[in-house]
Amino acid sequence: MLIIDFKNTAQAVMFAMPGPGQKKETSRVYRFGVDIGGTFTDLVIQDGESGLIQTLKVPSTPDDPSEAVLNAVRLAASDERLQIDLGRVVQLIHGTTVASNTILQGVGARTGLLVTSGFRDLLEIRRHKRYALFDAAYRKVPPLAARELTIGIPERVGADGLVVEPLDEEAVRRAVVRLATAEVESIAICFLFSFLNDTHEKRAEAIVREMLPGCFVSRSSVIYPQYREYERASTTVVNSYLGPRVSHYIDRLSAEVEGTGLKAPLQLMQSNGGIISAAEASTFPCRIVESGPAAGVIAAAYFGSLLGRRNIIAFDMGGTTAKAGLIEDGQVRLASGQEVGTGVNMSRLLTGGGYFVGAATVDLAEVGAGGGSIVRLDEGNVLKVGPESAGAVPGPICYSKGGKRVTITDANVLLNRIPADHFLGGKMALDVASARKLVDSDLAGPLSISVEEACGAIVEIANANMLKMLRIVSVEQGYDPQEFCLIPSGGSGPVHAVELAEDLGIREVIVPPSPGLLSSQGLLSADVRYDFRRTFVASVGKVDLAELAAIVDEMRWEGERSLQSYRIPASSIEISLSAEMRYLGQAYELTVTLPSDGFDEAARLEMIEAFHRKHERLYGRRHAEGEVQIVNVLLTVIGRVQRVEGTPEPIMRARTWFRGRPVDDCPCYSRDTIRAGHRWQGPAVVAGQDSTLVVPPGWNAECDTYGNLLITRAGDAA
């Protein structure tokens, strides 16, 4: 176990809770943010009086992730350096991968599905796109609700929302008996056009709950109330598939945490970067599928805002994967839906390989290139990196936990890009000799190259894979990376970040304090957030603006009501409005921001022009005479949480490799000794207790007053 105390250092000034006046010692309160990673589980503790951040790491427990959370909470109370009074913890925010892992591992609930008669094959047919067009052996992922558990119910609501055929309640009852006999644990309900008229779905849900009171039930008019039948059905089924497992995890964790003496209610990070209560996460588990990865992007946006940086690419490289997200003009870029269960996807053009989830999600690209990614030679003796990972157990060879396969971390250690004597602040010894022996026998020997050359090639291949990922969130979306700064996080992120920035033409890299814990810190900087959607198909040029305003007012009222239980003052509530729009005849939409100060003829023209601009930026053309349609109206309500806002001496010098070239006597600095105002030039390595930063030749570094490390190209202003 590792405890990191940033007291009396620049790193201590990160977040602070608000409060009138100076609090007494007896009234001190704490906020906890806990994030589960592939190797370590991180707990960030914020002192509500001073804003001081203290952190600790415990090993993750893959067989039961909640055990690592409990270990971290107990350690915070028992360790003599921390001695946190758990009774004074007022907030516990958790980022979890339990939902995504449930899908990836195929261990969700046995789920039944009720659909409109004649639409039993919704999940089988899906969309026309083939995920692997030229792979003759490719097979679609199996539906989460098997065909034999999908039952058609006689009923029909028309496209105008009027009932065409009444609901056959006896058919519903027969279906429930059949599903009960099949021992389903959850049931999803998705009838045609229920987003316009949910009377039939409501009645079917009531019958299911009456006959199977212990069954988890999801209906599409609540889970994803918008048109496109497959997407609505898929989202509802995913919610039901996850419900029993996720709710059990949350309920058990809440009870066990309370047993430690921590009475603060559990809250969870959503895929959209906001937080919700444990009860809501149990009811809508589809909203927390990307709970863990979202937090790192939120933290990057926060640290960037402290420095006045509004265009940011967030880059997180952990033990298993690397992820990237984009922040434009201070706003985290979101996607209106995502596919889960596909594994690593290296192109936005490849869709249809997983299960669609229609929940607002921080728009992330991902690649199987983490510190634990395994390196191998394929049948043609070509070096391959990832996506398979050594994980927490056995981990990299140098961790001495039984790992026998070379990883990216092993390569970085052998190149002295991660100083072995100062890993985790010198608290964890690394077995360099074993790593060197296996790199030589498994890779360097068969390739007839040196160990250093093999390790250099590993780093370059990993960088090339991550470079593709960074281009997905920037270039593929019509953004020039040179207009953004890069904020790395994760234990391995800063090791590779500056070289990646160099390849992309990015001129500034900002390394926050304790970048290896950035996701946990993001939990404490997240706001309460709810997203609402309403299908409203109309021509922008002809729409009745009063009707559009009435829909927005209704959604606004629903959004403000959702924040009431959080007791957030009106002055801290923000509402943003957007719409999914398209040219008449197109099949898919672009999300465009709508005016926030009402709708008039000037607003109508601005909506049309905003869509033209976005279409032109993404696809290089606009259809100026084309009719623009609104398809879905989107409203987001946010309850803002309040926050308070020389050259170091090297600890060692060593021969270190940068892109295949050795640098003799390269300085290595300790992150703990760097203070605000310190400046130095690359090449250099900065060893921290949670991560390592590599500064290549041609780059300069500076520590600002918040403890961030600003990395800029030589000759550029910091």
MOMO-V781287 format. One record per backbone hydrogen bond with DSSP energy under -1.0 kcal/mol. NH is the residue of the N-H (numbers start at 1). CO is the residue of the C=O. If there is no record, write none. Layout:
nh & co
NH & CO
NH & CO
This chain:
nh & co
2 & 57
4 & 55
9 & 6
12 & 9
13 & 10
14 & 12
27 & 24
28 & 25
30 & 88
31 & 46
32 & 91
33 & 44
34 & 93
35 & 42
36 & 95
37 & 40
41 & 58
42 & 35
43 & 56
44 & 33
45 & 54
46 & 31
47 & 52
48 & 29
51 & 47
54 & 45
55 & 4
56 & 43
57 & 2
58 & 41
60 & 39
64 & 61
67 & 64
69 & 65
70 & 66
71 & 67
72 & 68
73 & 69
74 & 70
75 & 71
76 & 72
77 & 73
78 & 74
79 & 75
83 & 79
84 & 76
86 & 84
88 & 85
89 & 86
90 & 30
93 & 32
94 & 267
95 & 34
101 & 97
102 & 98
103 & 99
104 & 100
105 & 101
107 & 102
109 & 241
112 & 186
113 & 149
114 & 188
115 & 151
117 & 153
119 & 116
122 & 119
125 & 121
126 & 122
135 & 132
138 & 135
149 & 146
150 & 147
151 & 113
153 & 115
156 & 165
158 & 162
161 & 158
164 & 156
165 & 156
168 & 154
169 & 167
172 & 168
173 & 169
174 & 170
175 & 171
176 & 172
177 & 173
178 & 174
179 & 175
180 & 176
181 & 177
182 & 178
183 & 180
184 & 179
185 & 110
186 & 110
187 & 216
188 & 112
189 & 218
190 & 114
194 & 191
196 & 193
197 & 193
202 & 198
203 & 199
204 & 200
205 & 201
206 & 202
207 & 203
208 & 204
209 & 205
210 & 206
211 & 207
212 & 208
215 & 212
216 & 185
218 & 187
220 & 189
222 & 219
223 & 219
224 & 220
226 & 224
232 & 228
233 & 229
234 & 230
235 & 231
236 & 232
237 & 233
238 & 234
239 & 235
240 & 236
241 & 237
242 & 238
243 & 239
246 & 242
247 & 243
248 & 244
249 & 245
250 & 246
251 & 247
252 & 248
253 & 249
254 & 250
255 & 251
256 & 252
257 & 253
258 & 254
259 & 255
260 & 257
261 & 258
262 & 257
267 & 92
268 & 276
269 & 94
270 & 274
271 & 287
273 & 270
275 & 527
276 & 268
278 & 266
281 & 277
282 & 278
283 & 279
284 & 280
287 & 284
288 & 285
291 & 288
294 & 290
295 & 292
298 & 294
299 & 295
300 & 296
301 & 297
302 & 298
303 & 299
304 & 300
305 & 301
306 & 302
309 & 304
312 & 327
313 & 485
314 & 325
315 & 487
316 & 323
317 & 489
318 & 321
322 & 367
323 & 316
324 & 365
325 & 314
327 & 312
328 & 331
330 & 310
331 & 328
333 & 326
335 & 361
338 & 357
340 & 355
355 & 340
357 & 338
359 & 357
361 & 335
362 & 271
363 & 333
365 & 324
367 & 322
369 & 367
371 & 318
372 & 319
373 & 370
374 & 388
375 & 406
376 & 384
378 & 382
381 & 378
384 & 376
386 & 374
390 & 372
395 & 390
399 & 396
400 & 397
408 & 373
409 & 371
411 & 407
412 & 408
413 & 409
414 & 410
415 & 411
416 & 413
417 & 412
418 & 412
422 & 419
425 & 422
427 & 424
428 & 423
431 & 398
432 & 430
435 & 431
436 & 432
437 & 433
438 & 434
439 & 435
440 & 436
441 & 437
442 & 438
443 & 439
444 & 439
445 & 440
447 & 443
448 & 445
449 & 444
454 & 450
455 & 451
456 & 452
457 & 453
458 & 454
459 & 455
460 & 456
461 & 457
462 & 458
463 & 459
464 & 460
465 & 461
466 & 462
467 & 463
468 & 464
469 & 465
470 & 466
471 & 467
472 & 468
473 & 469
476 & 471
477 & 474
478 & 475
479 & 474
483 & 480
484 & 481
485 & 311
486 & 508
487 & 313
489 & 315
490 & 515
492 & 317
496 & 492
497 & 493
500 & 496
501 & 497
502 & 498
503 & 499
504 & 500
505 & 501
506 & 501
509 & 711
510 & 486
511 & 709
517 & 514
518 & 515
521 & 517
522 & 518
523 & 519
528 & 639
530 & 637
532 & 635
534 & 633
536 & 631
538 & 630
540 & 628
543 & 539
548 & 544
549 & 545
550 & 546
551 & 547
552 & 548
553 & 549
554 & 550
555 & 551
556 & 552
557 & 553
558 & 554
559 & 555
560 & 556
561 & 557
562 & 558
564 & 561
566 & 563
567 & 564
572 & 569
573 & 570
574 & 638
576 & 636
578 & 634
579 & 592
580 & 632
581 & 590
582 & 629
584 & 627
586 & 583
590 & 581
592 & 579
594 & 577
604 & 600
605 & 601
606 & 602
607 & 603
608 & 604
609 & 605
610 & 606
611 & 607
612 & 608
613 & 609
614 & 610
615 & 611
616 & 612
617 & 613
618 & 614
619 & 615
620 & 616
626 & 623
629 & 582
630 & 538
631 & 580
632 & 580
633 & 534
634 & 578
635 & 532
636 & 576
637 & 530
638 & 574
639 & 528
640 & 572
644 & 16
651 & 668
652 & 668
654 & 666
656 & 663
657 & 415
658 & 661
661 & 658
663 & 656
666 & 654
668 & 652
669 & 685
671 & 687
673 & 670
677 & 703
678 & 675
679 & 646
680 & 701
682 & 699
684 & 695
685 & 667
686 & 693
687 & 669
688 & 691
693 & 686
694 & 494
695 & 684
699 & 696
700 & 712
701 & 680
702 & 710
703 & 678
704 & 708
707 & 704
709 & 511
710 & 702
711 & 509
712 & 700
713 & 507
714 & 698
716 & 713
